[in-house]
């Protein structure tokens, strides 16, 4: 236990001693990380939109000819018609 406390104190002193160097490093790297993350998220969004579009096309092709132009039923389901249970039932969530 003493070694843990001594290590925590040594780490705190080291962080305090080199705080300016650490801050300069973070300030120099953070903008690059933000740009890369934004680019990756934009690419992921584009791929997700393409995948959804392909899925919609496939589903529409599989629907019978008479149902393709018929609007989908978007009425709300009453409480008595809703299934009971949970989507995460048995998963530990």
C-alpha positions as CSV (number, residue, x, y, z in Angstrom):
1,X,0.0,0.0,0.0
2,X,2.9,2.3,0.8
3,X,4.4,1.7,-2.6
4,X,1.1,2.7,-4.3
5,X,0.9,5.9,-2.4
6,X,4.5,6.7,-3.0
7,X,4.0,6.0,-6.8
8,X,0.9,8.3,-6.9
9,X,2.8,11.1,-5.2
10,X,5.8,10.7,-7.6
11,X,3.4,10.8,-10.6
12,X,1.7,13.9,-9.3
13,X,5.0,15.6,-8.7
14,X,6.2,14.7,-12.2
15,X,3.0,15.9,-13.8
16,X,3.2,19.2,-11.8
17,X,6.9,19.6,-12.7
18,X,6.4,19.1,-16.5
19,X,2.9,20.6,-16.7
20,X,3.9,23.2,-19.3
21,X,5.6,20.6,-21.5
22,X,2.6,18.4,-21.3
23,X,0.2,21.3,-22.0
24,X,2.2,22.3,-25.1
25,X,2.3,18.7,-26.4
26,X,-1.5,18.4,-26.0
27,X,-2.2,21.7,-27.6
28,X,0.0,20.8,-30.5
29,X,-1.5,17.3,-31.1
30,X,-5.2,18.0,-30.3
31,X,-6.1,19.9,-33.4
32,X,-4.7,17.1,-35.6
33,X,-6.7,14.5,-33.7
34,X,-9.9,16.5,-34.0
35,X,-9.5,16.8,-37.8
36,X,-8.7,13.1,-38.2
37,X,-11.7,12.2,-36.1
38,X,-14.0,14.5,-38.0
39,X,-12.8,13.1,-41.3
40,X,-13.3,9.5,-40.2
41,X,-16.8,10.2,-38.8
42,X,-17.7,11.9,-42.1
43,X,-16.5,8.8,-44.0
44,X,-18.4,6.5,-41.7
45,X,-21.6,8.6,-42.2
46,X,-21.2,8.3,-46.0
47,X,-20.7,4.5,-45.9
48,X,-23.7,4.1,-43.6
49,X,-25.9,6.2,-45.9
50,X,-24.8,4.1,-48.9
51,X,-25.5,0.9,-47.0
52,X,-29.0,2.0,-46.0
53,X,-29.7,3.1,-49.6
54,X,-28.6,-0.3,-50.9
55,X,-30.7,-2.1,-48.3
56,X,-33.8,0.0,-49.3
57,X,-33.3,-0.8,-52.9
58,X,-33.0,-4.5,-52.2
59,X,-36.1,-4.5,-50.0
60,X,-38.1,-2.6,-52.6
61,X,-37.0,-5.2,-55.3
62,X,-38.2,-8.0,-53.1
63,X,-41.7,-6.5,-52.4
64,X,-44.5,-7.8,-54.7
65,X,-45.3,-5.6,-57.7
66,X,-48.6,-4.4,-56.3
67,X,-47.1,-3.3,-53.0
68,X,-44.3,-1.2,-54.4
69,X,-46.2,2.0,-54.8
70,X,-48.6,1.5,-51.9
71,X,-47.6,3.7,-48.9
72,X,-46.4,1.9,-45.8
73,X,-48.7,1.8,-42.8
74,X,-47.3,4.3,-40.3
75,X,-50.1,4.2,-37.7
76,X,-49.0,3.9,-34.1
77,X,-49.5,0.6,-32.4
78,X,-51.8,0.7,-29.4
79,X,-50.5,-0.3,-26.0
80,X,-52.4,-3.6,-26.1
81,X,-50.8,-4.6,-29.4
82,X,-47.2,-3.8,-28.4
83,X,-45.1,-6.8,-27.6
84,X,-44.0,-7.3,-24.0
85,X,-40.5,-7.9,-23.0
86,X,-37.2,-6.2,-23.9
87,X,-34.9,-6.2,-26.8
88,X,-32.0,-6.7,-24.4
89,X,-33.7,-9.5,-22.4
90,X,-31.2,-12.2,-21.5
91,X,-28.2,-10.1,-22.7
92,X,-27.3,-8.7,-19.3
93,X,-27.9,-5.1,-20.4
